[in-house]
């Protein structure tokens, strides 16, 4: 990213502090200085008078678990100022997910998100079953925004219990312990939490 000086905008910094009129200097892609009437240093300048300037927005509820593989630009999110997305919401995620459990989870994804199953089977590499492998795959998949993910409770249940049992009965103590172990492993390797839902 080229060095940049954003001049005269209304800065909202995300800390809860009041918005202020200020300039923002970006050096080597990093916010280097914020203040009134900064002296130019030969960088490209943008006049932000009348516009808000912020470090970016977090889209906390997405289902781009698959879309990040076939649409790494993640349009239109960057155009809205989104710099980070959180996926794996509503109890659904694509990891940890054993190969045998993949079909029922993808069926649910495609139904709820109105996505073609072919997109998941053709464009998602499926080089993982557990979260550490998934994280490595995500790190190799470049996107236009930062990504963070939840482990889906439905995915945990389906992986541990199988598709039929996951929807038909309560988990046994042993199955709960296995789900907890998978969740612990996922959290230790970068998952930000577990998501669930209240649908019957």
ABEGO torsion letter per residue (X at the ends): XBBBBBBGBBBBAGAGBBBBBBBBBBBGGBBABBEBGBBBAGBBBBBABGBBBBAEBBBABBAAAAAAAABAAGOAAAAAGBABBBBGBGGBBAOBBBAAAAAAAAAAAAAAAGBBAAAAAAABAGABABAAAAAAAAAABBBABBBBBBBBAAAAAAAAAEAAAAAABBBBAAAAAAAAAAAAAAAAAGBAEBBBBABX
